[in-house]
């Protein structure tokens, strides 16, 4: 084995420039493969850690207009969804629906303090509406706020800064909303959401008890396949269809956002993205592998006389085959690992550049990816040396000895 390693090293040293140029193309191919796969991984990580993925078991429902006649009722009529539908959804779908909660969207109004004011819409919610909101100060709406119809309010960070000069000063102080004094119980910080929240029961009192709601949010358990997500949506349509007198097959009667179905579609898109990045990276790597194969063909041609002598003195064909293939694997692996090192550094730089980004998250190389690239290197090196090795085996000792 030591003799074989020395032979491989001597061959690479004999043609330094040719070996270096070919090696650079291999290193570049591996570098691009890691960078592209790292970017794809960063996009997938961002999607997997996003709010949408973490709350994929939510179905949201909005009222629409009937497009089909039903039980003597004409099409074109407005459909309402009501408070009473919440209990029906939970009662008729036991073991599937964990809870059904409503949201009541209120019109824009001035929310003011002695310092300043903001004009904003606000929403009556249940505690479940907090989802992934991170409370920077105080708390979100809770069950006691609902039971007692408290005049509690939760502000976004920007509104709190406008109204109080600093978000730190907001909690515990009051704001004026529609002529009533509301106590700020919490401030949240979010990258893009800036809604203002009050207890759902308080919003109903402000609006007047007409029993109508703006949005229903249904949370389900055990939703892990597209079929189950579609079944949940169907159950919601059937239950509300019976309650509000519309055809369950009428997609215009209610608008349903099935988050899990969208999540599955996005997962497929992420898988396609990862595959495309691998394909592009491998195509880039192929240019380097072709270079390695060409240099091995040249090496075999230059060493025809040597191969003939070795065959004449008894060298077995398998040894010649092994040497040529191992030379190719060694060259590919040495420069490939240089590419891996540079690619790893590149992904670390990308991770710092996109720190805090919503699009790419942690595109760094892990052990699994390093092992995958190592396997690619070994296979690519073996393939690059296979055809030159087969050509070396075709050389007859007598003909090879005549070659100068």
MIDO-437482 format. One line per 10 residues: their letters; for each residue x, y, z of C-alpha. Coordinates in nm, 4 decimals, always signed. Layout:
a) X,Y,Z  ...
***
This chain:
xxxxxxxxxx) +0.0000,+0.0000,+0.0000  +0.2870,+0.2371,+0.0798  +0.4406,+0.1707,-0.2622  +0.1074,+0.2461,-0.4259  +0.0776,+0.5760,-0.2372  +0.4326,+0.6711,-0.3409  +0.3510,+0.5932,-0.7053  +0.0392,+0.8092,-0.6930  +0.2300,+1.0960,-0.5270  +0.5118,+1.0710,-0.7824
xxxxxxxxxx) +0.2654,+1.0859,-1.0721  +0.0996,+1.4002,-0.9296  +0.4403,+1.5665,-0.8712  +0.5632,+1.4869,-1.2216  +0.2881,+1.6970,-1.3808  +0.2417,+1.9758,-1.1255  +0.0836,+2.2389,-1.3507  -0.1543,+1.9978,-1.5163  -0.2523,+1.8476,-1.1823  -0.3031,+2.1917,-1.0234
xxxxxxxxxx) -0.5242,+2.3228,-1.3053  -0.7368,+2.0090,-1.3034  -0.7541,+2.0161,-0.9233  -0.8737,+2.3759,-0.9222  -1.1702,+2.2820,-1.1405  -1.2578,+1.9981,-0.8993  -1.2246,+2.2277,-0.5949  -1.4418,+2.4915,-0.7639  -1.7085,+2.2321,-0.8445  -1.7208,+2.1093,-0.4843
xxxxxxxxxx) -1.7182,+2.4679,-0.3546  -2.0191,+2.5598,-0.5710  -2.1986,+2.2370,-0.4768  -2.1670,+2.3156,-0.1048  -2.2646,+2.6808,-0.1474  -2.5738,+2.5951,-0.3537  -2.6835,+2.3125,-0.1240  -2.6157,+2.5374,+0.1769  -2.8393,+2.8093,+0.0338  -3.1132,+2.5538,-0.0319
xxxxxxxxxx) -3.0734,+2.4256,+0.3246  -3.0992,+2.7829,+0.4567  -3.4251,+2.8408,+0.2688  -3.5670,+2.5083,+0.3954  -3.4604,+2.5905,+0.7544  -3.6242,+2.9308,+0.7288  -3.9473,+2.7691,+0.6111  -3.9364,+2.4931,+0.8753  -3.8761,+2.7405,+1.1605  -4.1268,+2.9961,+1.0362
xxxxxxxxxx) -4.4545,+3.0755,+1.2036  -4.6503,+2.9219,+0.9183  -4.4858,+2.5808,+0.9600  -4.5213,+2.5816,+1.3388  -4.8956,+2.6493,+1.3206  -4.9811,+2.4418,+1.0142  -5.2730,+2.2702,+1.1920  -5.4899,+2.5837,+1.1721  -5.7862,+2.6274,+0.9389  -5.9250,+2.9800,+0.9047
xxxxxxxxxx) -6.2743,+3.0523,+0.7784  -6.4297,+3.3727,+0.6400  -6.7895,+3.4296,+0.5310  -6.8620,+3.4713,+0.1601  -7.1566,+3.4645,-0.0802  -7.3530,+3.1592,-0.1880  -7.3037,+3.0684,-0.5537  -7.5439,+2.7705,-0.5437  -7.9118,+2.7507,-0.4430  -7.9792,+2.5470,-0.1309
xxxxxxxxxx) -8.3075,+2.4264,+0.0245  -8.5097,+2.6862,-0.1620  -8.2652,+2.9688,-0.0908  -8.1271,+3.1548,-0.3905  -7.7668,+3.1999,-0.4876  -7.5969,+3.5363,-0.4374  -7.7054,+3.5778,-0.0753  -7.4519,+3.6771,+0.1907  -7.3469,+3.4027,+0.4299  -7.2784,+3.4805,+0.7942
xxxxxxxxxx) -7.0745,+3.2855,+1.0457  -7.1769,+3.3190,+1.4082  -7.0651,+3.2652,+1.7653  -7.2935,+2.9643,+1.7921  -7.0948,+2.7927,+1.5141  -6.7921,+2.7620,+1.7422  -6.9606,+2.5134,+1.9751  -7.1116,+2.3212,+1.6827  -6.7728,+2.2762,+1.5191  -6.6228,+2.1340,+1.8397
xxxxxxxxxx) -6.9282,+1.9198,+1.9221  -6.9684,+1.7609,+1.5757  -6.5974,+1.6880,+1.5263  -6.4768,+1.5339,+1.8546  -6.1185,+1.4076,+1.8565  -6.0384,+1.6093,+1.5452  -6.0984,+1.9736,+1.6332  -5.9210,+2.0870,+1.9498  -6.0905,+2.4229,+1.9615  -6.2705,+2.6777,+1.7491
xxxxxxxxxx) -6.2131,+3.0445,+1.8257  -6.3485,+3.3577,+1.6657  -6.1988,+3.6928,+1.5721  -6.3929,+4.0159,+1.5391  -6.2313,+4.2804,+1.3202  -6.3304,+4.6310,+1.4226  -6.3091,+4.9460,+1.2069  -6.0284,+5.1984,+1.2351  -6.0377,+5.4317,+1.5318  -5.8111,+5.6799,+1.7049
xxxxxxxxxx) -5.6139,+5.5253,+1.9909  -5.4674,+5.8096,+2.1924  -5.2774,+5.9178,+2.4995  -5.1907,+6.2630,+2.6270  -4.8664,+6.2341,+2.4295  -4.9827,+6.1231,+2.0820  -5.2280,+5.9057,+1.8905  -5.2411,+5.6361,+1.6223  -5.5256,+5.5558,+1.3877  -5.5631,+5.1822,+1.3547
xxxxxxxxxx) -5.8119,+4.9001,+1.3277  -5.8275,+4.6610,+1.6209  -5.9405,+4.3027,+1.6671  -6.1349,+4.1187,+1.9345  -5.9637,+3.7881,+1.9998  -5.9432,+3.4782,+2.2181  -5.6137,+3.3919,+2.3935  -5.5347,+3.1397,+2.1158  -5.4764,+3.4247,+1.8727  -5.1367,+3.4867,+2.0291
xxxxxxxxxx) -4.9843,+3.1966,+1.8291  -4.6214,+3.2914,+1.7691  -4.6393,+3.6503,+1.8956  -4.3473,+3.7229,+2.1253  -4.4493,+3.9431,+2.4160  -4.1697,+4.1878,+2.4873  -4.3571,+4.3355,+2.7847  -4.6562,+4.2189,+2.9823  -4.8945,+3.9488,+2.8583  -5.1520,+3.8687,+2.5923
xxxxxxxxxx) -5.5312,+3.8608,+2.6296  -5.6319,+3.5864,+2.8772  -5.9487,+3.4030,+2.9849  -6.0183,+3.6425,+3.2738  -6.0227,+3.9336,+3.0289  -6.2912,+3.7482,+2.8329  -6.4992,+3.6479,+3.1339  -6.5031,+3.9954,+3.2872  -6.5176,+4.1827,+2.9544  -6.2178,+4.3831,+3.0672
xxxxxxxxxx) -6.1086,+4.6871,+2.8767  -5.7623,+4.5423,+2.8187  -5.5535,+4.6128,+2.5113  -5.2359,+4.4666,+2.3584  -5.0241,+4.6959,+2.1415  -4.7556,+4.6325,+1.8860  -4.4111,+4.7739,+1.9588  -4.4325,+5.0617,+1.7107  -4.7694,+5.1849,+1.8375  -4.6483,+5.1645,+2.1978
xxxxxxxxxx) -4.3455,+5.3786,+2.1139  -4.5628,+5.6405,+1.9434  -4.8192,+5.6538,+2.2244  -4.5811,+5.6433,+2.5217  -4.2400,+5.7394,+2.3840  -4.1032,+5.3995,+2.4819  -4.2503,+5.0490,+2.4841  -4.1187,+5.0071,+2.8403  -4.3667,+5.2679,+2.9672  -4.6782,+5.1226,+2.8021
xxxxxxxxxx) -4.7816,+4.8306,+3.0251  -5.0070,+4.9405,+3.3104  -5.0925,+5.2752,+3.1537  -5.4124,+5.3606,+2.9726  -5.5128,+5.4627,+2.6219  -5.8345,+5.6141,+2.4937  -6.0274,+5.4037,+2.2426  -6.3758,+5.5016,+2.1171  -6.4150,+5.7273,+2.4185  -6.3315,+5.4490,+2.6656
xxxxxxxxxx) -6.0210,+5.4013,+2.8753  -5.8319,+5.0762,+2.8022  -5.5438,+4.9443,+3.0119  -5.2381,+4.8265,+2.8223  -5.1639,+4.4729,+2.9430  -4.8943,+4.3804,+2.6923  -4.6659,+4.4873,+2.4090  -4.5421,+4.2444,+2.1436  -4.2633,+4.2622,+1.8912  -4.3148,+4.1114,+1.5472
xxxxxxxxxx) -4.1305,+4.1470,+1.2165  -4.4366,+4.2314,+1.0067  -4.7537,+4.2080,+1.2178  -4.8853,+4.5265,+1.3782  -5.2406,+4.4407,+1.4836  -5.3917,+4.5758,+1.8045  -5.5919,+4.3326,+2.0177  -5.8700,+4.3553,+2.2768  -6.0750,+4.0770,+2.4428  -6.3300,+3.9186,+2.2105
xxxxxxxxxx) -6.6192,+3.9699,+2.4532  -6.5299,+4.3384,+2.4884  -6.5289,+4.3778,+2.1102  -6.8746,+4.2146,+2.0944  -7.0033,+4.4652,+2.3514  -6.8594,+4.7577,+2.1516  -7.0080,+4.6293,+1.8266  -7.3431,+4.5213,+1.9637  -7.4419,+4.1583,+2.0183  -7.5493,+4.0545,+1.6680
xxxxxxxxxx) -7.3820,+3.7106,+1.7062  -7.1828,+3.7545,+1.3820  -6.8063,+3.7035,+1.3703  -6.5426,+3.8026,+1.1145  -6.3199,+3.4950,+1.1218  -6.3249,+3.1491,+1.2754  -5.9977,+2.9768,+1.3565  -6.0099,+2.5998,+1.3922  -5.7187,+2.4128,+1.5494  -5.6966,+2.0382,+1.4866
xxxxxxxxxx) -5.4775,+1.7552,+1.6164  -5.3333,+1.4592,+1.4282  -5.3200,+1.6407,+1.0961  -5.0091,+1.4961,+0.9354  -5.1148,+1.4105,+0.5817  -5.2766,+1.6034,+0.3004  -5.5739,+1.3660,+0.3070  -5.6431,+1.4404,+0.6744  -5.6112,+1.8139,+0.6106  -5.8640,+1.7928,+0.3280
xxxxxxxxxx) -6.0939,+1.5811,+0.5464  -6.0795,+1.8462,+0.8206  -6.1688,+2.1182,+0.5707  -6.4585,+1.9070,+0.4443  -6.5882,+1.8549,+0.7997  -6.5761,+2.2294,+0.8636  -6.7712,+2.2982,+0.5433  -7.0352,+2.0335,+0.6264  -7.0858,+2.1605,+0.9828  -7.1126,+2.5257,+0.8818
xxxxxxxxxx) -7.3277,+2.4333,+0.5805  -7.5888,+2.2726,+0.8058  -7.5730,+2.5605,+1.0517  -7.5823,+2.8486,+0.8028  -7.7888,+2.6823,+0.5255  -7.5534,+2.6564,+0.2298  -7.4269,+2.3726,+0.0122  -7.1006,+2.2264,+0.1567  -6.9700,+2.1996,-0.2008  -7.0219,+2.5729,-0.2529
xxxxxxxxxx) -6.6673,+2.7058,-0.2268  -6.7851,+3.0665,-0.2473  -7.0150,+3.0434,+0.0558  -6.7204,+3.0401,+0.2924  -6.3542,+3.1022,+0.2240  -6.1244,+2.8484,+0.3867  -5.7487,+2.8835,+0.4311  -5.6201,+2.5341,+0.4957  -5.2719,+2.5991,+0.6283  -5.1627,+2.2363,+0.6329
xxxxxxxxxx) -5.2509,+2.1839,+0.2649  -5.0438,+2.4924,+0.1822  -4.7680,+2.3647,+0.4112  -4.7520,+2.0332,+0.2214  -4.7317,+2.2199,-0.1106  -4.4518,+2.4381,+0.0226  -4.2669,+2.1321,+0.1519  -4.2765,+1.9831,-0.1973  -4.1444,+2.3101,-0.3376  -3.8591,+2.3048,-0.0839
xxxxxxxxxx) -3.7758,+1.9481,-0.1892  -3.7664,+2.0520,-0.5539  -3.5437,+2.3493,-0.4673  -3.2983,+2.1232,-0.2846  -3.2906,+1.8794,-0.5782  -3.2334,+2.1591,-0.8294  -2.9428,+2.2952,-0.6244  -2.7844,+1.9490,-0.6070  -2.8246,+1.9037,-0.9839  -2.6690,+2.2431,-1.0604
xxxxxxxxxx) -2.3834,+2.1742,-0.8183  -2.3188,+1.8288,-0.9642  -2.3197,+1.9675,-1.3182  -2.0575,+2.2183,-1.2085  -1.8582,+1.9360,-1.0504  -1.8768,+1.7306,-1.3702  -1.6561,+1.9836,-1.5507  -1.3823,+1.9124,-1.2982  -1.4366,+1.5361,-1.3174  -1.4053,+1.5457,-1.6964
xxxxxxxxxx) -1.0732,+1.7250,-1.6480  -0.9553,+1.4521,-1.4091  -1.0598,+1.1840,-1.6580  -0.8716,+1.3594,-1.9393  -0.5561,+1.3920,-1.7332  -0.5739,+1.0226,-1.6484  -0.6084,+0.9362,-2.0188  -0.2975,+1.1438,-2.0871  -0.1195,+0.9801,-1.7945  -0.2012,+0.6318,-1.9239
xxxxxxxxxx) -0.0799,+0.7265,-2.2720  +0.2477,+0.8663,-2.1373  +0.3064,+0.5561,-1.9256  +0.2309,+0.3008,-2.1940  +0.5899,+0.1723,-2.1947  +0.5892,+0.1484,-1.8135  +0.2588,-0.0393,-1.8106  +0.3927,-0.2794,-2.0745  +0.7028,-0.3577,-1.8658  +0.4947,-0.4149,-1.5529
xxxxxxxxxx) +0.2606,-0.6461,-1.7418  +0.5585,-0.8328,-1.8904  +0.7125,-0.9021,-1.5500  +0.3867,-1.0364,-1.4113  +0.1790,-0.7441,-1.2842  -0.1859,-0.8508,-1.2695  -0.4454,-0.6498,-1.4665  -0.6362,-0.5778,-1.1435  -0.3303,-0.4029,-0.9969  -0.3003,-0.1770,-1.3003
xxxxxxxxxx) -0.6748,-0.1062,-1.2798  -0.6539,-0.0328,-0.9073  -0.3587,+0.2045,-0.9472  -0.5197,+0.4167,-1.2175  -0.8527,+0.4383,-1.0339  -0.6871,+0.5175,-0.7006  -0.4779,+0.7906,-0.8642  -0.7987,+0.9467,-0.9937  -0.9745,+0.9112,-0.6559  -0.6735,+1.0582,-0.4736
xxxxxxxxxx) -0.6563,+1.3621,-0.7020  -1.0304,+1.4210,-0.6789  -1.0370,+1.3739,-0.3004  -0.7389,+1.5984,-0.2226  -0.8681,+1.8923,-0.4238  -1.2276,+1.8082,-0.3338  -1.1543,+1.8531,+0.0333  -0.9976,+2.1888,-0.0432  -1.3325,+2.2738,-0.2036  -1.5162,+2.1447,+0.1043
xxxxxxxxxx) -1.3021,+2.3653,+0.3296  -1.3632,+2.6730,+0.1145  -1.7330,+2.5886,+0.0837  -1.7630,+2.5542,+0.4622  -1.6013,+2.8942,+0.5087  -1.8346,+3.0336,+0.2411  -2.1480,+2.9045,+0.4163  -2.0273,+3.0504,+0.7468  -1.9920,+3.3875,+0.5749  -2.3414,+3.3493,+0.4276
xxxxxxxxxx) -2.4790,+3.2636,+0.7728  -2.3408,+3.5899,+0.9117  -2.4591,+3.7905,+0.6108  -2.8150,+3.6574,+0.6425  -2.8322,+3.6553,+1.0237  -3.1841,+3.7595,+1.1205  -3.3108,+3.7172,+0.7648  -3.6551,+3.5683,+0.7021  -3.5379,+3.4111,+0.3761  -3.2237,+3.2147,+0.4648
xxxxxxxxxx) -3.1520,+3.0674,+0.8079  -2.8369,+2.8777,+0.9086  -2.7049,+2.7686,+0.5648  -2.3965,+2.6124,+0.7269  -2.2555,+2.2667,+0.6481  -2.3257,+1.9844,+0.8920  -2.1722,+1.6374,+0.9225  -2.4446,+1.4782,+0.7092  -2.3738,+1.7112,+0.4175  -1.9982,+1.6602,+0.4536
xxxxxxxxxx) -2.0486,+1.2822,+0.4382  -2.2735,+1.3167,+0.1339  -2.0134,+1.5275,-0.0466  -1.7413,+1.2778,+0.0518  -1.9407,+0.9957,-0.1075  -1.9877,+1.2099,-0.4190  -1.6123,+1.2704,-0.4320  -1.5232,+0.9022,-0.4079  -1.7781,+0.7987,-0.6711  -1.6794,+1.0836,-0.9028
xxxxxxxxxx) -1.3095,+1.0032,-0.8667  -1.3700,+0.6348,-0.9356  -1.5750,+0.7117,-1.2463  -1.3141,+0.9590,-1.3692  -1.0445,+0.6915,-1.3485  -1.2492,+0.3946,-1.4669  -1.2341,+0.4528,-1.8422  -0.8608,+0.5392,-1.8493  -0.8002,+0.2278,-1.6371  -0.9957,+0.0095,-1.8789
xxxxxxxxxx) -0.7904,+0.1534,-2.1620  -0.4706,+0.0671,-1.9744  -0.5849,-0.2933,-1.9477  -0.6246,-0.3128,-2.3268  -0.2541,-0.2421,-2.3801  -0.0731,-0.5567,-2.4819  +0.2710,-0.5989,-2.3211  +0.4477,-0.6617,-2.6554  +0.3006,-0.3505,-2.8179  +0.3636,-0.1428,-2.5083
xxxx) +0.7319,-0.2392,-2.4998  +0.7735,-0.1128,-2.8558  +0.6333,+0.2280,-2.7596  +0.8910,+0.4971,-2.6948
***
